[in-house]
Amino acid sequence: MCLLARLEHWDAERIVCSATSHRDAANPLRTASGLLAPCAIEYAAQAMALHGALIGQEAGSAASPGFLASARGVQFHRLRLDDLAGELRIEAQRQAGDAQQILYHFRVQHAGQPVAEGRAAVVLNTPLSA
């Protein structure tokens, strides 16, 4: 599932993407109630994953597999995403990290207004236990 439409900008510390899939009736995260604001965390997580892949590509290595370990201090400024016309802007800023984990601050906006923001911890290259 790819929710992002376009990569707008990236560097070693930050990525900015845009998305229009929040308006799609076939969005896989959509429920009978619509696409609820907590789904903004998945949009941010996809931007973080893309950021990791781009950094790996630039370094000449494969991206480390990882998973979203936690989302903290998340504030939602809207109840739903599917009623927003136009694009979402998704920004993730790397705050700290090493070879095992990265802490990002993320922000999802629509027309310059906040939709959701918070922090997310991504754990890298950790094998799953049986």
C-alpha positions as protocol buffer text, in pm:
chain_id: "A"
residue {
  index: 1
  type: MET
  ca { x: 0 y: 0 z: 0 }
}
residue {
  index: 2
  type: CYS
  ca { x: 147 y: 333 z: -104 }
}
residue {
  index: 3
  type: LEU
  ca { x: -41 y: 636 z: 21 }
}
residue {
  index: 4
  type: LEU
  ca { x: 208 y: 902 z: -91 }
}
residue {
  index: 5
  type: ALA
  ca { x: 172 y: 1072 z: -429 }
}
residue {
  index: 6
  type: ARG
  ca { x: 492 y: 1270 z: -460 }
}
residue {
  index: 7
  type: LEU
  ca { x: 829 y: 1336 z: -302 }
}
residue {
  index: 8
  type: GLU
  ca { x: 864 y: 1712 z: -270 }
}
residue {
  index: 9
  type: HIS
  ca { x: 1203 y: 1747 z: -98 }
}
residue {
  index: 10
  type: TRP
  ca { x: 1448 y: 1550 z: 109 }
}
residue {
  index: 11
  type: ASP
  ca { x: 1790 y: 1581 z: 268 }
}
residue {
  index: 12
  type: ALA
  ca { x: 1975 y: 1385 z: 537 }
}
residue {
  index: 13
  type: GLU
  ca { x: 1751 y: 1518 z: 816 }
}
residue {
  index: 14
  type: ARG
  ca { x: 1411 y: 1586 z: 659 }
}
residue {
  index: 15
  type: ILE
  ca { x: 1160 y: 1468 z: 403 }
}
residue {
  index: 16
  type: VAL
  ca { x: 851 y: 1638 z: 261 }
}
residue {
  index: 17
  type: CYS
  ca { x: 591 y: 1446 z: 60 }
}
residue {
  index: 18
  type: SER
  ca { x: 241 y: 1509 z: -64 }
}
residue {
  index: 19
  type: ALA
  ca { x: -61 y: 1283 z: -90 }
}
residue {
  index: 20
  type: THR
  ca { x: -407 y: 1284 z: -243 }
}
residue {
  index: 21
  type: SER
  ca { x: -510 y: 928 z: -152 }
}
residue {
  index: 22
  type: HIS
  ca { x: -701 y: 1055 z: 153 }
}
residue {
  index: 23
  type: ARG
  ca { x: -985 y: 1142 z: -89 }
}
residue {
  index: 24
  type: ASP
  ca { x: -991 y: 798 z: -253 }
}
residue {
  index: 25
  type: ALA
  ca { x: -1302 y: 595 z: -166 }
}
residue {
  index: 26
  type: ALA
  ca { x: -1088 y: 281 z: -214 }
}
residue {
  index: 27
  type: ASN
  ca { x: -822 y: 391 z: 38 }
}
residue {
  index: 28
  type: PRO
  ca { x: -736 y: 70 z: 227 }
}
residue {
  index: 29
  type: LEU
  ca { x: -743 y: 253 z: 562 }
}
residue {
  index: 30
  type: ARG
  ca { x: -1091 y: 393 z: 509 }
}
residue {
  index: 31
  type: THR
  ca { x: -1370 y: 262 z: 731 }
}
residue {
  index: 32
  type: ALA
  ca { x: -1747 y: 302 z: 715 }
}
residue {
  index: 33
  type: SER
  ca { x: -1692 y: 624 z: 911 }
}
residue {
  index: 34
  type: GLY
  ca { x: -1445 y: 757 z: 653 }
}
residue {
  index: 35
  type: LEU
  ca { x: -1069 y: 807 z: 678 }
}
residue {
  index: 36
  type: LEU
  ca { x: -1014 y: 906 z: 1038 }
}
residue {
  index: 37
  type: ALA
  ca { x: -736 y: 1136 z: 1157 }
}
residue {
  index: 38
  type: PRO
  ca { x: -520 y: 865 z: 1323 }
}
residue {
  index: 39
  type: CYS
  ca { x: -450 y: 738 z: 970 }
}
residue {
  index: 40
  type: ALA
  ca { x: -226 y: 1045 z: 934 }
}
residue {
  index: 41
  type: ILE
  ca { x: 30 y: 849 z: 1137 }
}
residue {
  index: 42
  type: GLU
  ca { x: 53 y: 595 z: 853 }
}
residue {
  index: 43
  type: TYR
  ca { x: 108 y: 873 z: 601 }
}
residue {
  index: 44
  type: ALA
  ca { x: 394 y: 1001 z: 817 }
}
residue {
  index: 45
  type: ALA
  ca { x: 534 y: 648 z: 863 }
}
residue {
  index: 46
  type: GLN
  ca { x: 545 y: 600 z: 486 }
}
residue {
  index: 47
  type: ALA
  ca { x: 735 y: 928 z: 450 }
}
residue {
  index: 48
  type: MET
  ca { x: 983 y: 807 z: 716 }
}
residue {
  index: 49
  type: ALA
  ca { x: 1029 y: 476 z: 534 }
}
residue {
  index: 50
  type: LEU
  ca { x: 1093 y: 659 z: 207 }
}
residue {
  index: 51
  type: HIS
  ca { x: 1343 y: 883 z: 387 }
}
residue {
  index: 52
  type: GLY
  ca { x: 1531 y: 575 z: 511 }
}
residue {
  index: 53
  type: ALA
  ca { x: 1535 y: 424 z: 163 }
}
residue {
  index: 54
  type: LEU
  ca { x: 1667 y: 744 z: 7 }
}
residue {
  index: 55
  type: ILE
  ca { x: 1942 y: 776 z: 267 }
}
residue {
  index: 56
  type: GLY
  ca { x: 2039 y: 412 z: 209 }
}
residue {
  index: 57
  type: GLN
  ca { x: 2040 y: 459 z: -167 }
}
residue {
  index: 58
  type: GLU
  ca { x: 2262 y: 764 z: -138 }
}
residue {
  index: 59
  type: ALA
  ca { x: 2502 y: 567 z: 84 }
}
residue {
  index: 60
  type: GLY
  ca { x: 2505 y: 281 z: -169 }
}
residue {
  index: 61
  type: SER
  ca { x: 2330 y: 31 z: 58 }
}
residue {
  index: 62
  type: ALA
  ca { x: 1986 y: -120 z: 90 }
}
residue {
  index: 63
  type: ALA
  ca { x: 1741 y: 40 z: 327 }
}
residue {
  index: 64
  type: SER
  ca { x: 1729 y: -122 z: 668 }
}
residue {
  index: 65
  type: PRO
  ca { x: 1396 y: -290 z: 730 }
}
residue {
  index: 66
  type: GLY
  ca { x: 1215 y: -140 z: 1025 }
}
residue {
  index: 67
  type: PHE
  ca { x: 885 y: -85 z: 1195 }
}
residue {
  index: 68
  type: LEU
  ca { x: 703 y: 193 z: 1369 }
}
residue {
  index: 69
  type: ALA
  ca { x: 761 y: 120 z: 1737 }
}
residue {
  index: 70
  type: SER
  ca { x: 567 y: 408 z: 1889 }
}
residue {
  index: 71
  type: ALA
  ca { x: 389 y: 732 z: 1820 }
}
residue {
  index: 72
  type: ARG
  ca { x: 395 y: 978 z: 2109 }
}
residue {
  index: 73
  type: GLY
  ca { x: 260 y: 1319 z: 2186 }
}
residue {
  index: 74
  type: VAL
  ca { x: 35 y: 1299 z: 1882 }
}
residue {
  index: 75
  type: GLN
  ca { x: -214 y: 1581 z: 1842 }
}
residue {
  index: 76
  type: PHE
  ca { x: -498 y: 1559 z: 1594 }
}
residue {
  index: 77
  type: HIS
  ca { x: -648 y: 1885 z: 1476 }
}
residue {
  index: 78
  type: ARG
  ca { x: -927 y: 1724 z: 1273 }
}
residue {
  index: 79
  type: LEU
  ca { x: -1154 y: 1425 z: 1310 }
}
residue {
  index: 80
  type: ARG
  ca { x: -1127 y: 1305 z: 948 }
}
residue {
  index: 81
  type: LEU
  ca { x: -898 y: 1327 z: 648 }
}
residue {
  index: 82
  type: ASP
  ca { x: -1133 y: 1227 z: 366 }
}
residue {
  index: 83
  type: ASP
  ca { x: -1326 y: 1553 z: 378 }
}
residue {
  index: 84
  type: LEU
  ca { x: -1017 y: 1762 z: 295 }
}
residue {
  index: 85
  type: ALA
  ca { x: -1001 y: 1881 z: -67 }
}
residue {
  index: 86
  type: GLY
  ca { x: -660 y: 1897 z: -232 }
}
residue {
  index: 87
  type: GLU
  ca { x: -328 y: 1762 z: -114 }
}
residue {
  index: 88
  type: LEU
  ca { x: -191 y: 1667 z: 223 }
}
residue {
  index: 89
  type: ARG
  ca { x: 163 y: 1779 z: 302 }
}
residue {
  index: 90
  type: ILE
  ca { x: 358 y: 1526 z: 507 }
}
residue {
  index: 91
  type: GLU
  ca { x: 684 y: 1628 z: 671 }
}
residue {
  index: 92
  type: ALA
  ca { x: 915 y: 1419 z: 889 }
}
residue {
  index: 93
  type: GLN
  ca { x: 1223 y: 1561 z: 1061 }
}
residue {
  index: 94
  type: ARG
  ca { x: 1486 y: 1328 z: 1203 }
}
residue {
  index: 95
  type: GLN
  ca { x: 1559 y: 1431 z: 1562 }
}
residue {
  index: 96
  type: ALA
  ca { x: 1797 y: 1157 z: 1675 }
}
residue {
  index: 97
  type: GLY
  ca { x: 1900 y: 809 z: 1582 }
}
residue {
  index: 98
  type: ASP
  ca { x: 2160 y: 542 z: 1528 }
}
residue {
  index: 99
  type: ALA
  ca { x: 2186 y: 210 z: 1341 }
}
residue {
  index: 100
  type: GLN
  ca { x: 1907 y: 59 z: 1552 }
}
residue {
  index: 101
  type: GLN
  ca { x: 1647 y: 329 z: 1594 }
}
residue {
  index: 102
  type: ILE
  ca { x: 1544 y: 673 z: 1473 }
}
residue {
  index: 103
  type: LEU
  ca { x: 1325 y: 934 z: 1636 }
}
residue {
  index: 104
  type: TYR
  ca { x: 1127 y: 1159 z: 1402 }
}
residue {
  index: 105
  type: HIS
  ca { x: 899 y: 1455 z: 1454 }
}
residue {
  index: 106
  type: PHE
  ca { x: 619 y: 1448 z: 1198 }
}
residue {
  index: 107
  type: ARG
  ca { x: 358 y: 1693 z: 1080 }
}
residue {
  index: 108
  type: VAL
  ca { x: 68 y: 1646 z: 839 }
}
residue {
  index: 109
  type: GLN
  ca { x: -89 y: 1963 z: 703 }
}
residue {
  index: 110
  type: HIS
  ca { x: -363 y: 2064 z: 465 }
}
residue {
  index: 111
  type: ALA
  ca { x: -368 y: 2408 z: 302 }
}
residue {
  index: 112
  type: GLY
  ca { x: -114 y: 2530 z: 558 }
}
residue {
  index: 113
  type: GLN
  ca { x: -326 y: 2417 z: 853 }
}
residue {
  index: 114
  type: PRO
  ca { x: -218 y: 2140 z: 1092 }
}
residue {
  index: 115
  type: VAL
  ca { x: -395 y: 1806 z: 1065 }
}
residue {
  index: 116
  type: ALA
  ca { x: -175 y: 1591 z: 1290 }
}
residue {
  index: 117
  type: GLU
  ca { x: 168 y: 1612 z: 1451 }
}
residue {
  index: 118
  type: GLY
  ca { x: 377 y: 1419 z: 1696 }
}
residue {
  index: 119
  type: ARG
  ca { x: 685 y: 1203 z: 1742 }
}
residue {
  index: 120
  type: ALA
  ca { x: 750 y: 855 z: 1612 }
}
residue {
  index: 121
  type: ALA
  ca { x: 1017 y: 601 z: 1699 }
}
residue {
  index: 122
  type: VAL
  ca { x: 1129 y: 367 z: 1422 }
}
residue {
  index: 123
  type: VAL
  ca { x: 1321 y: 51 z: 1512 }
}
residue {
  index: 124
  type: LEU
  ca { x: 1556 y: -69 z: 1238 }
}
residue {
  index: 125
  type: ASN
  ca { x: 1688 y: -406 z: 1133 }
}
residue {
  index: 126
  type: THR
  ca { x: 1540 y: -599 z: 1423 }
}
residue {
  index: 127
  type: PRO
  ca { x: 1457 y: -965 z: 1352 }
}
residue {
  index: 128
  type: LEU
  ca { x: 1115 y: -1079 z: 1465 }
}
residue {
  index: 129
  type: SER
  ca { x: 1109 y: -1336 z: 1746 }
}
residue {
  index: 130
  type: ALA
  ca { x: 932 y: -1665 z: 1685 }
}
